[in-house]
Amino acid sequence: MKVLQAWKSSSWKVKTLIILASLYLLYALLGFFLAPGLVRDNARQALADLTGRQVTIEEVKINPLVLSATVKGFSIEDDQTEVLLGFNQLYVNFQLSSLFRWSWHFDEIMLDALTVRAQRNPGNTFSFDDVLSHIQTQLAQTPEEEAAEPEQEEPGLPAISIASLSLADGDLRFTEATGEEPETLVLPLAFTVSNFSTKSKDENSNDYAIRLEGPDGGVLDWQGRFEFTPFSAQGHLNVEKVDLVPLARLLKNEVRFTVPSGELDVETAYQFNAEPQPRVLLSDGQLILRQLQLLKPGEDTPSVSLPQVRVEGVALDSHAQELTIPNVTVTDPGVTVVLDGQGIDLATLFLPVDREAAEERVEEVKEKAEQAAQKVQQGKSEWIVRLENVQVAGSGLRFTDRTLQPAQTLALSDGTLTLKNLIIGEPATFSWEGSSKIQQSGTLNHSGEGNLTPFSMDAQAGLKGLSLTPFSPWLEREAPLVLADGLLSLDTRASVKGENADVSVNASATVENVSLLENGQSLLKINQGRVTDLSLSTAEQVVRIGEVGLTGMDLANRVDAQGRDVAARIQAGMPSGNSPDKANSQSQSEPWQVTVDRVRLVGSQIRHEDLSLSPNFRIGLYQLSGNLRNLDTRPGRRARIDLSAQVDRYAPLTVKGSLTPEPLFTDLNVSLQNYEMTGLTPYTGQYLGYKVEKGQLGVTTGVSIEKNQLSSDTNIRADEFYLGEQVPSEQAVKAPVKLGLSVLRNRSGEITLPVTMAGNLDDPSFSVGGMVLKVLSNIVVKAATAPFSVLSALAGGKNLETIAFSAGDAEIQSDTASALDALAKVLNERPQLRVGLVGTTNEADRTALAAQAIGRDVADEDWLGIDDALLEKKWRRKLIRRYESSTDRDVESLVSDPLPEDDEQRETILARAAWESMLAADAQALDRAQLTELARLRGENAKAALVQTLGIDQNRVFLNETTVDGNVAGLTLTLEK
């Protein structure tokens, strides 16, 4: 009652104060005790409904007296990362002065230990995908509101100002879980924003500072200020000592390398304006990359090593679409390339581990690269990129080929490169120059200039003193050859122009002290080789060489014990997939035109050795010099050849003429003089069965090939060619070859053989070497087995195998004398020959001797022959009486036909029948001693004529045993050496 009375008695001022105090107390009670629970529960439920996740808010505190609120222990749970979004504490201090500022003003907003977490899973799904789907579902279920009347003017941002906005001890966590083991990246996060305002134009407003600290000490400092209406921002970004190792772990399934080390600095001033159109400006940009290494798993040496890369002065204008990089410096970069059964590893380092994904990326990159190249070529690049100066120092490149056993490495070191004014997107001329060492021996210098739009390039390069030995393993893999020594020097100029990137090259090259081995033995040596005035054009498909000069070349061709020459052994030692036939079958493009003005040989030699013969055959062309001019692959173009050499260092050899590779044509004249034939013993032993005792060989030949038809005319002269000791050989001809050579050898000791050959080169059975041996063997065999047919030319065309005498006579008549005279000429021309005289009788001699005996019985000394005898009656009757008395038969029994009535005719017929019958009978009954005596007399008379009349040494003429009933009435001759 007293309180009520006091209330009633109080003045309105007191009452007003009491009411205000009560309301303030109620406000405080509700703010301190009731509101926090309501806010916590409603916020938790609303966020849970929105995200579909369990939401935790441990505590909400509200201080209505200072208008502040604190939220503690907030989190949105996640099965994979534990927390999707969370923080330890959020503090917000609202200022009542907002009522007088006509804006929402906060004295402080502070967020402590904010954490944002995400995880990427196989199939490119993320841990928050369900939250996004749930939110989309919630929004789709919200009833659509009636469309509001369109506003005449966009309202703009509400007026909000914050004196201090800060984040402390925050972090961003991303987990890459697409591989076998998950990798997590944690980026600490902290920032402050001072005097934030959406409306204020005060220069001290909206200052911000963001700081991110990497897990291993890297720091991102982002400072600046921004404004709204329109939005703009400017400031400075500085990234220092960012460890790239943890960042790279996130990409381990996207690339095929790891990053053992690497540190990054980035610094730039920037400016962004949203109006009149969005525009980003960067200035004074700098990027520093330190100790970056890209390492292929399982390797000890990094594929890429970049100790330091500095990019300075970078400027970017997004509105003008221009990027300018004034200076790039790369110090001591190293690249290691490995070739194995899967290909070159550097080409696959940036591909995903998954094979299908890798193939997709290859196609994607290839397509984008082609599009970009086409745009650059056409000058349609969207951005203009200016790279003003690039400096590379101390670069190195190592190429290791593990397809070889053992693996081999080639290295480029001490590389330098300066690149200037490379501009993409507008016509400009860039230039470069550089140098490097190859295998620590060769020095490479290169320079040039070019344009990207349209593309063209001119380059020069010089290589000096490059050792060829390190390249031998690749040659050894392809063929059984070893490059044991050699130095290469090269000067070249090249240009690339036109839409088809046509290449033109002008070059000269020198090799020195080249040594090529085959099966451990020297195959080719070149003291010096030079190629000058070489030009190449891909547009015209032409290669032209002014001169190929070879000085001190030494080529060795060996035929092994199995009969294989160098080409056959090399072919046998090559991998099966590298056969020439296969290479030719794969080459379907138009052939290139190749011309060589001159091939010059100086002081060279070619040595041949055949180990399949016993003893081994060796021959060499020494002091080989000369020229081969106008070589041209175009059909019908003829080259001229003029070579000279010394066979085995003493026998002069010349080769002159013309030839055409396609179609094959030759017109050559070859001359060899005074070659010592003792070197041919391996061949004479195999094919003739004798060693060469002595002799010198001279050959002149003309060889012609046209339309694959070979023809040659050769004159062979062998001076004092004598065979010596006999050697066993199953392939030797079965003939008295020594006699044959004596038959061929003239009185001066020379053998002259004209040899003509012809054949079709398309015939697989035709061999030039085989044909030469066959022709020579046939000549020698014929001379040995039919010597008189060979000697007939010396005898005036007479065949002196036999000398005829008159039948039944041993006296030398005119025909016999003529034959003996021809024989004497032969013996005079072949003084090494001896002739054997075989007195011979035949059937004609029997008949002649029988006729002589009958004549003596009938007419004694008056007998003139049967024909004269039949003319006289007395001789006819004597013949008839002799027949009838010796046979006791009637002569008319010899005639079966009717006899004429005329007595003379009748008597003549009977007398002839009697003669013929007696002649046949007496010839068969002739005494053999009489025939032997006739044969002996013929030999003696012939020898006497040769010795006494024709002057032949009696030691060169001997009488052989006589032959009775032979094939000739006279002499049969034999020759002996």
Salt bridges, closest charged atoms under 4 A:
ASP41 OD1 - ARG40 NE 3.22
ASP41 OD1 - ARG44 NH2 2.76
GLU59 OE2 - LYS61 NZ 3.53
ASP78 OD2 - ARG53 NH1 2.81
ASP130 OD1 - ARG53 NH2 2.73
ASP171 OD1 - ARG173 NE 3.15
GLU176 OE1 - ARG120 NE 3.11
GLU183 OE2 - LYS252 NZ 3.56
ASP207 OD1 - ARG225 NE 3.96
GLU213 OE2 - ARG211 NE 3.03
ASP221 OD1 - ARG211 NH1 2.88
GLU227 OE1 - LYS201 NZ 3.94
GLU227 OE2 - ARG225 NH1 2.94
GLU254 OE2 - ARG120 NH2 3.33
GLU254 OE1 - ARG361 NH2 2.90
GLU263 OE1 - ARG290 NH2 2.89
ASP265 OD2 - ARG290 NH1 2.79
GLU267 OE2 - HIS236 NE2 3.00
GLU299 OE2 - ARG402 NH1 2.58
GLU312 OE2 - ARG310 NH2 3.19
ASP317 OD2 - ARG279 NH2 2.62
GLU322 OE1 - ARG386 NH1 3.36
ASP340 OD2 - LYS296 NZ 3.86
GLU359 OE2 - ARG355 NE 3.60
GLU364 OE2 - LYS368 NZ 3.06
GLU382 OE2 - LYS375 NZ 3.88
ASP401 OD2 - ARG477 NH1 3.71
GLU426 OE2 - ARG386 NH2 3.28
ASP458 OD1 - LYS497 NZ 3.20
GLU478 OE2 - ARG477 NE 3.44
GLU518 OE2 - ARG569 NE 2.76
GLU547 OE1 - ARG598 NH1 3.14
GLU547 OE2 - ARG600 NE 3.27
ASP554 OD1 - ARG607 NE 2.94
ASP560 OD2 - ARG564 NE 2.92
ASP560 OD2 - ARG569 NH1 3.91
ASP597 OD2 - ARG544 NH2 3.05
GLU609 OE1 - ARG558 NE 3.39
GLU609 OE2 - ARG618 NH2 2.66
ASP632 OD2 - ARG634 NH2 2.58
ASP632 OD2 - ARG637 NH1 3.92
GLU720 OE1 - LYS694 NZ 3.77
GLU725 OE1 - LYS691 NZ 3.69
GLU750 OE2 - ARG717 NH1 3.86
ASP821 OD2 - LYS825 NZ 3.99
ASP845 OD1 - ARG938 NH2 2.42
ASP857 OD2 - ARG882 NH2 2.71
ASP867 OD1 - ARG912 NH2 3.74
GLU892 OE2 - ARG906 NH2 2.56
GLU907 OE1 - ARG876 NE 3.00
GLU907 OE2 - ARG877 NE 2.92
ASP922 OD2 - ARG882 NH1 3.60
GLU933 OE2 - ARG936 NH2 2.23
GLU940 OE2 - ARG936 NH1 2.40
ASP965 OD1 - ARG846 NE 2.71
GLU976 OE1 - ARG834 NH2 3.34
